[in-house]
Amino acid sequence: MRTCRTDGGTTDGRDCRMCGESLADTPDQRVLTAVEDGTVVHRYFCSDDCLERWSA
């Protein structure tokens, strides 16, 4: 879940959908966005490797 900070930044409490690693300090994170039944869905991954394994 993304929350706003008073300094204008954000904190990111998301975890990789494949391995469960926190994405808070992961510079290589990837996001897969899709529309499912009229709703936008974002799936977060810590790396290309996890994204590829999930989509295989």
Summary of the structure (lengths in Angstrom):
residues: 56
radius of gyration: 12.5
end to end distance: 26.1
largest distance: 40.3
contacts: 122
relative contact order: 0.23
helix: 14%
strand: 39%
